[in-house]
């Protein structure tokens, strides 16, 4: 009898462990990557959060995205880099969040 109880407990524990490993919390839209790529942008961008991009990295990413004359680059309290810039010859306010999403305002 002790063996049956032990085996049942062992099977129950292993099933619980497997469930815990496969359960993940979905992202806001279910498919948004942790870091944006040039062909993907989070539709809710800019997303507030702790930003690990340095000022130089933020400026470089903005310039790679087609922005020029990037000035007044500042990190907001929400963790979003914000700057004045030009895109297609027009002045814009550009923002880059911690995921690397870039949006113009």
CNS distance restraints for C-alpha pairs under 8 A (distance, minus, plus):
assign (resid   1 and name CA) (resid   5 and name CA) 6.47 0.50 0.50
assign (resid   2 and name CA) (resid   6 and name CA) 6.10 0.50 0.50
assign (resid   3 and name CA) (resid   7 and name CA) 6.05 0.50 0.50
assign (resid   4 and name CA) (resid   8 and name CA) 6.04 0.50 0.50
assign (resid   5 and name CA) (resid   9 and name CA) 6.09 0.50 0.50
assign (resid   6 and name CA) (resid  10 and name CA) 6.10 0.50 0.50
assign (resid   7 and name CA) (resid  11 and name CA) 6.09 0.50 0.50
assign (resid   8 and name CA) (resid  12 and name CA) 6.07 0.50 0.50
assign (resid   9 and name CA) (resid  13 and name CA) 6.11 0.50 0.50
assign (resid  10 and name CA) (resid  14 and name CA) 6.20 0.50 0.50
assign (resid  11 and name CA) (resid  15 and name CA) 6.15 0.50 0.50
assign (resid  12 and name CA) (resid  16 and name CA) 6.23 0.50 0.50
assign (resid  13 and name CA) (resid  17 and name CA) 6.21 0.50 0.50
assign (resid  14 and name CA) (resid  18 and name CA) 6.24 0.50 0.50
assign (resid  15 and name CA) (resid  19 and name CA) 6.26 0.50 0.50
assign (resid  16 and name CA) (resid  20 and name CA) 6.21 0.50 0.50
assign (resid  17 and name CA) (resid  21 and name CA) 6.32 0.50 0.50
assign (resid  18 and name CA) (resid  22 and name CA) 6.47 0.50 0.50
assign (resid  19 and name CA) (resid  23 and name CA) 6.14 0.50 0.50
assign (resid  26 and name CA) (resid  30 and name CA) 5.37 0.50 0.50
assign (resid  27 and name CA) (resid  31 and name CA) 6.73 0.50 0.50
assign (resid  27 and name CA) (resid  32 and name CA) 6.60 0.50 0.50
assign (resid  28 and name CA) (resid  32 and name CA) 7.53 0.50 0.50
assign (resid  32 and name CA) (resid  41 and name CA) 7.99 0.50 0.50
assign (resid  32 and name CA) (resid  42 and name CA) 6.03 0.50 0.50
assign (resid  33 and name CA) (resid  42 and name CA) 7.88 0.50 0.50
assign (resid  34 and name CA) (resid  99 and name CA) 6.06 0.50 0.50
assign (resid  35 and name CA) (resid  98 and name CA) 7.86 0.50 0.50
assign (resid  35 and name CA) (resid  99 and name CA) 4.35 0.50 0.50
assign (resid  35 and name CA) (resid 100 and name CA) 6.03 0.50 0.50
assign (resid  35 and name CA) (resid 101 and name CA) 7.80 0.50 0.50
assign (resid  36 and name CA) (resid  40 and name CA) 5.81 0.50 0.50
assign (resid  36 and name CA) (resid  41 and name CA) 5.64 0.50 0.50
assign (resid  36 and name CA) (resid  42 and name CA) 7.07 0.50 0.50
assign (resid  36 and name CA) (resid  99 and name CA) 5.51 0.50 0.50
assign (resid  36 and name CA) (resid 100 and name CA) 5.23 0.50 0.50
assign (resid  36 and name CA) (resid 101 and name CA) 5.52 0.50 0.50
assign (resid  37 and name CA) (resid  41 and name CA) 6.99 0.50 0.50
assign (resid  37 and name CA) (resid 100 and name CA) 7.60 0.50 0.50
assign (resid  37 and name CA) (resid 101 and name CA) 7.95 0.50 0.50
assign (resid  38 and name CA) (resid  65 and name CA) 7.86 0.50 0.50
assign (resid  41 and name CA) (resid  45 and name CA) 7.30 0.50 0.50
assign (resid  41 and name CA) (resid 101 and name CA) 5.59 0.50 0.50
assign (resid  41 and name CA) (resid 102 and name CA) 7.65 0.50 0.50
assign (resid  42 and name CA) (resid  46 and name CA) 7.81 0.50 0.50
assign (resid  42 and name CA) (resid 101 and name CA) 6.55 0.50 0.50
assign (resid  45 and name CA) (resid  97 and name CA) 7.15 0.50 0.50
assign (resid  45 and name CA) (resid 101 and name CA) 6.17 0.50 0.50
assign (resid  45 and name CA) (resid 102 and name CA) 7.48 0.50 0.50
assign (resid  45 and name CA) (resid 103 and name CA) 6.99 0.50 0.50
assign (resid  46 and name CA) (resid  80 and name CA) 6.97 0.50 0.50
assign (resid  46 and name CA) (resid  95 and name CA) 6.79 0.50 0.50
assign (resid  46 and name CA) (resid  96 and name CA) 6.41 0.50 0.50
assign (resid  46 and name CA) (resid  97 and name CA) 5.15 0.50 0.50
assign (resid  46 and name CA) (resid 101 and name CA) 6.35 0.50 0.50
assign (resid  46 and name CA) (resid 102 and name CA) 7.10 0.50 0.50
assign (resid  46 and name CA) (resid 103 and name CA) 6.83 0.50 0.50
assign (resid  47 and name CA) (resid  80 and name CA) 7.44 0.50 0.50
assign (resid  47 and name CA) (resid  97 and name CA) 5.62 0.50 0.50
assign (resid  47 and name CA) (resid  98 and name CA) 7.11 0.50 0.50
assign (resid  47 and name CA) (resid  99 and name CA) 7.56 0.50 0.50
assign (resid  48 and name CA) (resid  78 and name CA) 4.93 0.50 0.50
assign (resid  48 and name CA) (resid  79 and name CA) 5.65 0.50 0.50
assign (resid  48 and name CA) (resid  80 and name CA) 6.34 0.50 0.50
assign (resid  48 and name CA) (resid  97 and name CA) 6.66 0.50 0.50
assign (resid  48 and name CA) (resid  98 and name CA) 7.32 0.50 0.50
assign (resid  49 and name CA) (resid  78 and name CA) 6.09 0.50 0.50
assign (resid  49 and name CA) (resid  79 and name CA) 5.21 0.50 0.50
assign (resid  49 and name CA) (resid  80 and name CA) 7.52 0.50 0.50
assign (resid  49 and name CA) (resid  97 and name CA) 7.52 0.50 0.50
assign (resid  49 and name CA) (resid  98 and name CA) 6.17 0.50 0.50
assign (resid  50 and name CA) (resid  78 and name CA) 7.60 0.50 0.50
assign (resid  50 and name CA) (resid  79 and name CA) 5.27 0.50 0.50
assign (resid  50 and name CA) (resid  98 and name CA) 6.36 0.50 0.50
assign (resid  51 and name CA) (resid  79 and name CA) 5.13 0.50 0.50
assign (resid  51 and name CA) (resid  80 and name CA) 6.91 0.50 0.50
assign (resid  51 and name CA) (resid  97 and name CA) 6.83 0.50 0.50
assign (resid  51 and name CA) (resid  98 and name CA) 4.29 0.50 0.50
assign (resid  51 and name CA) (resid  99 and name CA) 7.89 0.50 0.50
assign (resid  52 and name CA) (resid  98 and name CA) 6.52 0.50 0.50
assign (resid  53 and name CA) (resid  57 and name CA) 5.78 0.50 0.50
assign (resid  53 and name CA) (resid  58 and name CA) 6.00 0.50 0.50
assign (resid  53 and name CA) (resid  98 and name CA) 6.95 0.50 0.50
assign (resid  54 and name CA) (resid  58 and name CA) 6.13 0.50 0.50
assign (resid  55 and name CA) (resid  59 and name CA) 6.19 0.50 0.50
assign (resid  55 and name CA) (resid  73 and name CA) 7.26 0.50 0.50
assign (resid  55 and name CA) (resid  74 and name CA) 7.76 0.50 0.50
assign (resid  55 and name CA) (resid  81 and name CA) 7.99 0.50 0.50
assign (resid  56 and name CA) (resid  60 and name CA) 6.15 0.50 0.50
assign (resid  57 and name CA) (resid  61 and name CA) 6.14 0.50 0.50
assign (resid  58 and name CA) (resid  62 and name CA) 6.22 0.50 0.50
assign (resid  58 and name CA) (resid  81 and name CA) 7.01 0.50 0.50
assign (resid  58 and name CA) (resid  96 and name CA) 7.10 0.50 0.50
assign (resid  59 and name CA) (resid  63 and name CA) 6.19 0.50 0.50
assign (resid  59 and name CA) (resid  70 and name CA) 6.82 0.50 0.50
assign (resid  59 and name CA) (resid  73 and name CA) 7.58 0.50 0.50
assign (resid  60 and name CA) (resid  64 and name CA) 6.10 0.50 0.50
assign (resid  61 and name CA) (resid  65 and name CA) 6.18 0.50 0.50
assign (resid  61 and name CA) (resid 100 and name CA) 7.90 0.50 0.50
assign (resid  62 and name CA) (resid  66 and name CA) 6.71 0.50 0.50
assign (resid  62 and name CA) (resid  67 and name CA) 5.55 0.50 0.50
assign (resid  62 and name CA) (resid  68 and name CA) 7.88 0.50 0.50
assign (resid  62 and name CA) (resid  70 and name CA) 7.69 0.50 0.50
assign (resid  62 and name CA) (resid  94 and name CA) 7.97 0.50 0.50
assign (resid  62 and name CA) (resid  96 and name CA) 7.73 0.50 0.50
assign (resid  62 and name CA) (resid 102 and name CA) 7.23 0.50 0.50
assign (resid  63 and name CA) (resid  67 and name CA) 4.69 0.50 0.50
assign (resid  63 and name CA) (resid  68 and name CA) 5.81 0.50 0.50
assign (resid  63 and name CA) (resid  70 and name CA) 7.54 0.50 0.50
assign (resid  65 and name CA) (resid 102 and name CA) 7.92 0.50 0.50
assign (resid  66 and name CA) (resid  87 and name CA) 6.39 0.50 0.50
assign (resid  66 and name CA) (resid  88 and name CA) 7.99 0.50 0.50
assign (resid  67 and name CA) (resid  85 and name CA) 6.13 0.50 0.50
assign (resid  67 and name CA) (resid  86 and name CA) 5.55 0.50 0.50
assign (resid  67 and name CA) (resid  87 and name CA) 4.92 0.50 0.50
assign (resid  67 and name CA) (resid  88 and name CA) 7.95 0.50 0.50
assign (resid  68 and name CA) (resid  85 and name CA) 5.77 0.50 0.50
assign (resid  68 and name CA) (resid  86 and name CA) 5.13 0.50 0.50
assign (resid  68 and name CA) (resid  87 and name CA) 6.39 0.50 0.50
assign (resid  69 and name CA) (resid  84 and name CA) 7.74 0.50 0.50
assign (resid  69 and name CA) (resid  85 and name CA) 5.14 0.50 0.50
assign (resid  69 and name CA) (resid  86 and name CA) 5.89 0.50 0.50
assign (resid  70 and name CA) (resid  83 and name CA) 6.33 0.50 0.50
assign (resid  70 and name CA) (resid  84 and name CA) 5.78 0.50 0.50
assign (resid  70 and name CA) (resid  85 and name CA) 4.40 0.50 0.50
assign (resid  70 and name CA) (resid  86 and name CA) 7.15 0.50 0.50
assign (resid  71 and name CA) (resid  83 and name CA) 5.78 0.50 0.50
assign (resid  71 and name CA) (resid  84 and name CA) 5.28 0.50 0.50
assign (resid  71 and name CA) (resid  85 and name CA) 6.24 0.50 0.50
assign (resid  72 and name CA) (resid  82 and name CA) 7.72 0.50 0.50
assign (resid  72 and name CA) (resid  83 and name CA) 5.22 0.50 0.50
assign (resid  72 and name CA) (resid  84 and name CA) 5.98 0.50 0.50
assign (resid  73 and name CA) (resid  81 and name CA) 6.59 0.50 0.50
assign (resid  73 and name CA) (resid  82 and name CA) 5.53 0.50 0.50
assign (resid  73 and name CA) (resid  83 and name CA) 4.30 0.50 0.50
assign (resid  73 and name CA) (resid  84 and name CA) 7.12 0.50 0.50
assign (resid  74 and name CA) (resid  81 and name CA) 5.55 0.50 0.50
assign (resid  74 and name CA) (resid  82 and name CA) 5.42 0.50 0.50
assign (resid  74 and name CA) (resid  83 and name CA) 6.50 0.50 0.50
assign (resid  75 and name CA) (resid  79 and name CA) 5.98 0.50 0.50
assign (resid  75 and name CA) (resid  80 and name CA) 5.58 0.50 0.50
assign (resid  75 and name CA) (resid  81 and name CA) 4.40 0.50 0.50
assign (resid  75 and name CA) (resid  82 and name CA) 6.30 0.50 0.50
assign (resid  76 and name CA) (resid  80 and name CA) 5.27 0.50 0.50
assign (resid  76 and name CA) (resid  81 and name CA) 6.19 0.50 0.50
assign (resid  76 and name CA) (resid  82 and name CA) 7.01 0.50 0.50
assign (resid  79 and name CA) (resid  97 and name CA) 6.68 0.50 0.50
assign (resid  79 and name CA) (resid  98 and name CA) 6.76 0.50 0.50
assign (resid  80 and name CA) (resid  95 and name CA) 6.44 0.50 0.50
assign (resid  80 and name CA) (resid  96 and name CA) 5.67 0.50 0.50
assign (resid  80 and name CA) (resid  97 and name CA) 4.53 0.50 0.50
assign (resid  80 and name CA) (resid  98 and name CA) 6.63 0.50 0.50
assign (resid  81 and name CA) (resid  95 and name CA) 5.46 0.50 0.50
assign (resid  81 and name CA) (resid  96 and name CA) 5.04 0.50 0.50
assign (resid  81 and name CA) (resid  97 and name CA) 6.24 0.50 0.50
assign (resid  82 and name CA) (resid  93 and name CA) 7.10 0.50 0.50
assign (resid  82 and name CA) (resid  94 and name CA) 5.75 0.50 0.50
assign (resid  82 and name CA) (resid  95 and name CA) 4.43 0.50 0.50
assign (resid  82 and name CA) (resid  96 and name CA) 6.57 0.50 0.50
assign (resid  83 and name CA) (resid  93 and name CA) 5.77 0.50 0.50
assign (resid  83 and name CA) (resid  94 and name CA) 5.33 0.50 0.50
assign (resid  83 and name CA) (resid  95 and name CA) 6.45 0.50 0.50
assign (resid  84 and name CA) (resid  91 and name CA) 7.29 0.50 0.50
assign (resid  84 and name CA) (resid  92 and name CA) 6.03 0.50 0.50
assign (resid  84 and name CA) (resid  93 and name CA) 4.72 0.50 0.50
assign (resid  84 and name CA) (resid  94 and name CA) 6.21 0.50 0.50
assign (resid  85 and name CA) (resid  91 and name CA) 5.79 0.50 0.50
assign (resid  85 and name CA) (resid  92 and name CA) 5.43 0.50 0.50
assign (resid  85 and name CA) (resid  93 and name CA) 6.14 0.50 0.50
assign (resid  85 and name CA) (resid  94 and name CA) 6.62 0.50 0.50
assign (resid  86 and name CA) (resid  90 and name CA) 5.19 0.50 0.50
assign (resid  86 and name CA) (resid  91 and name CA) 4.38 0.50 0.50
assign (resid  86 and name CA) (resid  92 and name CA) 5.62 0.50 0.50
assign (resid  87 and name CA) (resid  91 and name CA) 6.51 0.50 0.50
assign (resid  87 and name CA) (resid  92 and name CA) 6.81 0.50 0.50
assign (resid  92 and name CA) (resid 104 and name CA) 6.29 0.50 0.50
assign (resid  92 and name CA) (resid 105 and name CA) 6.37 0.50 0.50
assign (resid  93 and name CA) (resid 104 and name CA) 5.65 0.50 0.50
assign (resid  93 and name CA) (resid 105 and name CA) 5.19 0.50 0.50
assign (resid  94 and name CA) (resid 102 and name CA) 6.93 0.50 0.50
assign (resid  94 and name CA) (resid 103 and name CA) 5.73 0.50 0.50
assign (resid  94 and name CA) (resid 104 and name CA) 4.40 0.50 0.50
assign (resid  94 and name CA) (resid 105 and name CA) 6.13 0.50 0.50
assign (resid  95 and name CA) (resid 101 and name CA) 7.96 0.50 0.50
assign (resid  95 and name CA) (resid 102 and name CA) 5.56 0.50 0.50
assign (resid  95 and name CA) (resid 103 and name CA) 5.38 0.50 0.50
assign (resid  95 and name CA) (resid 104 and name CA) 6.33 0.50 0.50
assign (resid  95 and name CA) (resid 105 and name CA) 7.75 0.50 0.50
assign (resid  96 and name CA) (resid 100 and name CA) 5.74 0.50 0.50
assign (resid  96 and name CA) (resid 101 and name CA) 5.39 0.50 0.50
assign (resid  96 and name CA) (resid 102 and name CA) 4.44 0.50 0.50
assign (resid  96 and name CA) (resid 103 and name CA) 6.62 0.50 0.50
assign (resid  97 and name CA) (resid 101 and name CA) 5.52 0.50 0.50
assign (resid  97 and name CA) (resid 102 and name CA) 6.88 0.50 0.50
